[in-house]
Amino acid sequence: MTRAALEQRWLTLTRETMPALAMKRGWPVRNDHCFQRILLDNVVGGVWYDAIPRRPAYRHVDAALLTRAVDLGEAVLAGSADLAALNRQSLAWRGKLAR
């Protein structure tokens, strides 16, 4: 997949597909930037902007990490990855998990 196609898949996945399914699937987030945060945090293993200093992240992240983020989003869609658990981990890394 070309870089341009990978970025387009990322944007479609996080800006359209996931938000459109959020209510139906009972996901804890609804907004595109939340899906992007969750997926990127989980592929870098921490707060994404500590690993990707330039914005927008999808344009500046290594292609291998963006591929992993897209794959993780696809796994969420397929039901083989738990978005709620991924969100909790993301929030924990950010110190925002309710205790």
N, C-alpha and C positions, 0 to 999 in steps of 0.2 A: 504494500500500500504506500502511495506517495505521502510525503509530509502534508501536502495540502488536503488530501483525502482523509488522512488521520485527523487533522484539525477539524475538518468539516464533520466527521463522525462524532468527535468530542462535543462539538457545539450542538449538533442535532440531539445527541443523547442527553446532554445535561440541560439544554435550554428548552427542548420540546418534549422528547419521549418520556423522560423521568418525571418532569412536572405534571404532564398529562395523566400519568398513572398514580400519582401520589395519593390522592384522596381514595381512589378505588382500592388501593393496596394497604391503606392505613399507615403509610410511612410517616415518620416523625417530622419530616421537612417537606416543604412545597416549592421553595424558590430555587432557581437555577444555581445561584452562587453557593447555596448550601450543598447541593449535590456535588458541585465542583470541589468544595472544601473537603467533604467527606472522602471522595475518591482520591484526590491528590494527597491529603494527609496520610491515608492508609497505604498508598504506594511508596511514599518517601519515608514512612515510619516515624512521623512527627508532624509538626506544624509546617505546612508546605512552603510558606514564605521564608522559612529558615534555610530551606534547600534550594529554592528557586527565587532568587532575589529580584528579578525583573518581572514586570507585568506588561501585558496579561500573561499569566503563567503558562497557558497552553501554547503560546508562541515561543516561549523561552525554555521550556522544559526539554530535557533530553528526549529524543524520539522513543527510546526504549521505555522510559518511564511513562510517557504519554500513552504508549501502546498498552502498558500494564494498567493504567487508569481506565482506558476504554474497555479493556478486557474485564476489569472488575465491575464496571458499570453494566456490561453485558451479563455478567454473572448475577448481579442483583436483579436484572430484568428476568433472567431465567429461573430465579428462585434458588440458586445455588450459593448465593452470598446474602447475608442478613444485613440489610441496610441499617436497621435499628442498632445492631451491635457495632457496625462500622461507625455510625454516628456517635455512639457512646465513647468509643475509643478516640475519635477525633476530638470530642469535647474534653476528654480526660487529658490529652496532650496539651490542650489549651487552658487547662485549669478551670474549666467552666462546667464540669460535671457536678450536678447537685448531689450533695452528700446526704 
